[in-house]
């Protein structure tokens, strides 16, 4: 009878069940000071009517959690919220909680006993967004943060008295070594997550780096590996909890909510475009025809919130009698949400072209005139990278040293090439992504909720999106006012003239170097052609 009752409630379309689920709830949010976490926090405070948000924050650069939270709430992202409430009023609904991932024996978040007791008694929902997202992070740090941090959060969750749902944010690329990615956890790492955590505890960073190649297997970097381990850890040790795994792809700036074009970073493809326009990147290792799995962050947050409701809903529908007969250690399949739609999306070529042209109108200090080529062949990429990145960097540094300045461009060229090698893995491949659970989330929403939690990527007008994308980067990340910094602004004629003369010098040097390179190539090819044509004469002689 209980199961039938639950089923009847689950299928009631007339109830705003997602909104009711979050209303007057208490949420623990980890990673709330990161890009995705900030947008999630803003949406929770603006739309869900929650009682309180515990924001887990680490001390950073000597700043206490309370200081970091006050600074966070003054961000332009929260302008819409601050129209109805002051920062002081918002602080009444958000409480910073100081945590440490280095504390104790790995079994807690390092908070004081009083605060921990309050969390255990009051928390209803957890969003675990805390992560190290650097692709080139050392494997020890990646494991300690992404795997060890997840274990700490879920061990705390197990002791909570009112827990309804835990949503762990992973990545769509946690299994990028597969061509077909289903909505399930793949337990196929070389070592089990607990063994990897023990290794990280026993070994130094250098010793862990020595094992990195063996541990990663076919995965491209420590980020994807540590995220895969965290998923396995959840499946193996915490499947008895009401927990789910949410896998977003590459997340870009906001589409519409709360403001269009907001971002706080240039990680990934946006940074690549900026480097391209500045002239640091001339050759890209990738395939312009491949699909770019990109989503706006506000759509991602909406899907994440609905997934949180679905995790709790599935947990309530679970038959407790069957679980008790099977024993406490029963391993339940953890629900996974691959947030991507298999409809035509952006290609890397379209993305790079559109964004690069948007950047091209206002970059003043160019390293090299804006031009780039996307090359899928690895050998050809390396040759062109040598000619277009390394050699020009040496020449520019030679000129700098003649003028008594320190070399700069060689280091930047090396950094650029490492970055391009990292991004190439994702720019050369496509995946078939199952998304049945995400599609099902739409059926849980009433029309009112569907407009409030829009996450269907087919509704994104990418032309409209990119109209706000570049201005958003300028305003919210670079801190510029586009109207005041525009090249056509007569208020800055001197800056424009200096920029123009600098660009003219760079263009002259670029043309000169190109001609020199072509001369060298022609001489080399001409010499080979001469040898081939006269090979018979040479052999006879």
N, C-alpha and C positions, 0 to 999 in steps of 0.2 A: 504493500500500500504506500509506503514511504517513497519507493522508487517512482510510482505513478504520480504522486503529488509533485515530486521534484520535476518530473517530465512535463507536467502541465504548466508549471511556472516557467520552465525553460522555454516553452513554445508560445508564451503569451506575447503577441506582437504589439499590443496596445500600451504596454507599460514601458516607461523610460527606465529600463532596468540598469543600464550602464550608469546613468546619472544617479539613480537611487543607490547603487552600490558604493559610489564614492562619497556621497553626501554624508557629512559629519564623521568621516573616517579619519584615522591618524596614519600618516604615511612616513616611512623611513626611506629617504632617498640618498643613495651613495653616488658619488660622481656628479653631484649637482652643480659643481663649479666648472665642469667641462662644457663643450659645445652642445651636445645633445642634452645633457643634464640641465643646462640653463633654460632651454626652450621647454623642456618637460616641466620644470618648476614653475615657469610663467603660466603655462597652460593649466596646471593644477590649481594655482592660486586664482586665476581669472575665471575659470569655468566650472570647477567641480564642487565648490562649497564645502571643502574639507575642514575638519576641526583644527588640525595642526599638521605641519610638516617638520619632521626631524631631519635636518640636513647634515649628513656626516661629512666633516671637513677636516683635512689635515693641516697642520701648521706648515706654511710655505713662506720662504724668505723672511722668516722671523715674524710674520703676521699671524695673529691669533684668528681662530675661526670667526669670532664676532666681527672683527675688522674686515675679513674677506667677504662676509655676508653683506655688510653694509655697503661695501664697494660694489658688490654684485648687483644689489637692488637699485643702484644708481645708473646702471647700464641703460642704454637707449632701448634695449629689448623690453624693459619694464616701464617704458613711458606710458603705455596705455593703462597699465595697472595704477600708476601713480596719479592718473587723472581722477581716480576715485578714492585713493588712499595715500597717505604719506608713507615715507620709509618707516617711520616709527610704528605706524599702524600695521604695516606689512610684517614688521619684526615680531608682532604679537602672534602672528600665525605661523611664522617660520622660526624654529629654534636651532641654532648651530650646535652640533655635537662634535667635540674634538675626538678624533680617532687616530690610531697609529698602527700601521701594518707591521711594525718592527717590535711591537710590545709582546712581552710574555713568551709563551711557548707555542704561539701560532694558533691558540684556541679562542681568542677574543679580539676585539677591536681596540683594546687599550684605553677604553673610556673609564671614568670613575664609577664606583659601585652604585652611587645614587642615581646617576644618569642611566646606567644600564638597567637598573631595576625599573625605572619609569618606562624605558623602551619595552621591556619584557611585558609590562602590564598594559600598555596603551596601544602598541603598534598593531594595525590591522593589515597593512599592505606594505610590501617592500619592492622598490625598484632598484636593482643593483646595476648601476651604470658605471661604477668605478672600474677604470682600466688604464693600462699603459698602451697607447695607440701607436707608438713609434715602431715602424717596420724594422729599424736597425737597432732596437733596444737589445742590450745584452741579455742572453738567455736566462741568466740568474735573476735579473730584475723583472723580466717579463713573467717568469714563472712565479716569483714571489708575489707580484702584484695581481696578475690575472688569474692565477690558480689559487695561491695562498689566500689572497684577499677574498675570493669567492667562497672558499671553505670557511673563513672566519665569519662572513656574513650569514651563511646558511647554518652554521653551528649556533649562532645567536638566534636565528629564526626558529630553530627547533625548540627553543625554550620559551618562545612567546605564547602567551595565554590566549590571545584573540586573533591569531594569524589567520587570514583568509587567502592570501595570495602572495607569491614571490615571483617576480619576473626578472630573469637574468638576461641582460643585453649582451649578446655575443656578436658574431659577424657572419654574413653570408659566405665569407671566404674561409671559414674554419675548416671546410672540407674541399678547398679549391683544387686539391690533387685529383678529384673525381670530376668526370664530365657530367654525370647525373647526380644531383643533390636533392635528396628527398627530405621530408620533414620528420627526421628522426635523428637520434644520436648515433654516431659511428664510433665504436670502441675499437679502433685498430691502430693505436699508437704503439710504438715499440715497448714502452714501459707504462705501467698503470700510473695514474696521476699521483697517488700517494707515494709511489717509489720516486717519481720525479721531484716531488716536494722534499722528500728525505735527502735525495742527492744534493739539491740546492742548499739544504741546511748544512750538510756535511762538507761540501766542496767550496772552494773559493771561486770568484768570478772567472779567473783565468782557467781554472780547471774545468769549470762548466763550459766555457767557450771551446775548450778542446774536445768536448763531447757533443758540441752543437750539431755537427754534420750527421752524426749517428742518430741523435734524438729527433731531428727534424724530418728525416727520411725524405719523402718527396714533396713536403711542404716548403714554400719559398722563403719564409722568414719566421722570426721568433714570435711575432704578433699572432699570426694564424695558428702556429703550433700551440701557444699558450691558451688561446681561446678554445681550441679543440680539446685540450686537456681539461679545461674548466667544464666543458660540456660533459665529458666522460665522468668527471668527478661528481657532477650533479646526478647523472643517471645511476651511477654505481652506489652512491652513499646517501642521497637525499631525495630519492624518488618517492618516499613515503610522505613528503611534504607537499602542500599545494603549490607546486613550482612549475614554471614554464620557461622556455628558452626562446628569445626573440632575436632573429637574425636580420639586421638591416644590411643593405649593400653600402656603396659609397654615398655618404650623406653630404648634401650641399646646403647652401643658405636657404632662408625661408622663402616660400612662394607668396603667401598672403598673411599668415598669422605670426605674431601680432602686427608685424610690419613687414613689408615686402623687402627682400634683399638683405636681411640682417645676417651677419656672420661675425665670428671673432677669430678666424684663423684662415690661413692660406695653405692648409695641408693638402696633399694629393694633387688632383688635376688643376685646381685653381692656381696653385703655386707654380705648376708647370707652365701654365699659360702666361703668367706674369714674367717668368724667366725667359720664355720664348720672345715676348715682345721687347724685353730689355736687351735681347741679343745674346744672352748667356747660353740659350739652347737653340741650336740650328738644325740638329738632326734628332729625331725621336724614334726609338726602337718600339714599334708597335704596328698595328694594322688598322687603318682608318675606317675599314668597313665593319669592324667588329662592334658589337653592341656595347655601349657604355652603361653599366648598371648604376645609374645615378637617381637619387630621390631627394626631394626637398625635405628639410629637417622637420618642418611643421606637419607634413603628411606622415613622416616617420613617427613622430610623437603621438599623433592621433591613433595610428595603428597599434602602437605600444600600449596605450591606455585601454583600448578595447580588448587587447590580448590579456591585460591584467584582469579584467572582468571575466573573460572566458576561462582563465586558469581557475579562478574561484568557483565558477559555475561547474566546471568539470569535476572539481574536487568534491563539491556538494553532491554531485550525481554518482560518485563512486560508492559502491556497496560496501559499507563497513563490516558487514557480517562475513563477506568473502575475504576481506583483508585479514580479519581476526582468525579465520580458519587457516589462512596461508601463513600466518605468523608476521611479526613486526618487520622482519627483514625482507618482506616481499619487494621485489624490484618491479615497480610500475613503469610503463613507458612514459617518459616525460613529454608533454606536448611541446612541439617545436613549431615556430612560425617563421617561414621564409618570406620576408617582406619584399616581394618583387612580382611584378605582373609580366606575363609572357606575351605582351602585346608589343608591336613595334615601338622602339624607344630610340633614344639618341644613339648615334654611332660616335666613335671617338673622333673621326674626321670632322663631323658636323660640330661637335662640341668644341674642338680645338679651333676650328675656323671661326665660329661665331664669337667665342670668348676672346680670342686673340685680336680680332678686329675691334671689339669693344675696348680692350686695353689700349689699342694702338693710338687712340686719339689724344692721350694725355700724358704718356710717359715722357719725361723731359730728359733725363740723363741716360742715354743709351750706351750700352757697351758695344753694340753692333746693330746695324739696320735690321728691322724686323723681317725675317724670312725663315721658314722651317720646312723640313721634309720628314714625312713619316715613312720609315723604312722597316718592312717586316723581316728582311734577311739579316741574320746576326752578323755574318762576316762583312757584308756591305756596310752595316751600321758602324762597325768598329773602324773600318777604313775611313768612312765619312766623318766619324766622331774625331778621329785623329786629325783630319784635315780642317774640320770646322770648329772644333773645340780646343784641342790641345795645342796645335801649332799657333793659332791666333793668340791664345793665352800667353804662350812664351814670347811672342813678338810684342804684345802689349806690355808685358812685364819688363821686357828689355828696354822699351821706350821709357817706362816709369823709372827704371834704375839709372838710365842716362840723365834723367831729370832729378836724380837724388832722392827718389821715393822708394818705399818698400815694395817688393813684388806682391801682387794681389790676385791676379787673374789665374795663375797656375793652380792655386789652392781652390779657387772657385770652379775651375774646369774639372778638377778631380772630384769635387763634391757633386757637380752636375752629372758626371758620368756614373757615379755610384747611384744617384737618385734615379737616373734613367734606366739603369739595370734593374733596380727594384721595381719600378713601375711597369717595365716591359712584360713581366709575367702576367699582369692583368690586362695589358693592352693587346696581347697576342692571342687571347683565348676567349671562348664563349662557353657558357654552361647551360645545361637544361635544368631548370629549377622547378621543383614541385611546390605548389603554394595552396593546396586545398584548404588548409587551416586558415590561411589569411582570407581566401575568398569566402569561407564560411563566416568569418567575422562580420561581413556585411549583412548577413541575414539576422544578426542579433540586434540590429539597430532599428529604431523607429525613424520615421522621416525627420523628426526634430533632431534626433541624435546623429543621423546620417549627415546632416548639414553641419553639425557641431564637430563631428569627428570624421571629416572627409579624408580618406586615404587612398582612394582609387586613382592610380597613376594615369589612367586614361583621361581623367579630367584636367590634367596639367597641360596648359598651352605653353609650350616651350618658348615660342617667340615672345609671348608676354613675359614669361619668366626671365628671359635674358635681358629684357629692357630694364629690369630692376637689379639684375645680378651684378654688373660692373659698378653702377653707382653705389650699390650697397657695400661692396668691398671698399670702395674709396671712402665712403662716409663712416662706416661702422668699424672697419678693421684698420684702415690707414689713417683715420681721423681727419680726412680732408672734407672740405665743403666743395662739392664739384663746381658750383657756379663761381666760387671765388678762385679756384685753381685752374680754370679752363684756359686752354691756350689762346682762345679768342678773346679773353677778358682784357680790355685795354688798360686795366688797373695795374697790370704786371708786364709792361713792354720790355723792361730790361731783362727780366727772367726769361721771357720768350726769345729775345735776341741772343742771350747767352746760350740758351738751349739750342737755338737754330744753328749757331756757329759751331757748337760742340758736335751736333749731329752731322753737319757738313764735313767736318774733319774726319769723323768716324766713317762716313760714306766714302770719302776719298781714299782712306786707308783700306777700307773693305774692297773697293774696286781694284786698287793696286795689288793687294794680296791675291785676289781672285785671278788677275791676269798672270801674276807670278806663278801661281799654282798650275794654271793651264799650260804655261810655257814648260814647266818641269814635267808635267804629265805627257805633253806632246813630245818632248825630247826623249823621255823614257820609252814611249810607244814607238817613236821613230827609230830609236836604236834597236829595239827588238825586231821591228819590221825589216830593218837593214840586215840584221843577222840572219833572219829567216830566209830572206830573198837570196842572200849570198852564202847560205850554209853549204851548198854543194861545192862552190868554188873554194870555200875555206877548207872543207874536208879534203878536196883534191890537192890543195896546196900543202 
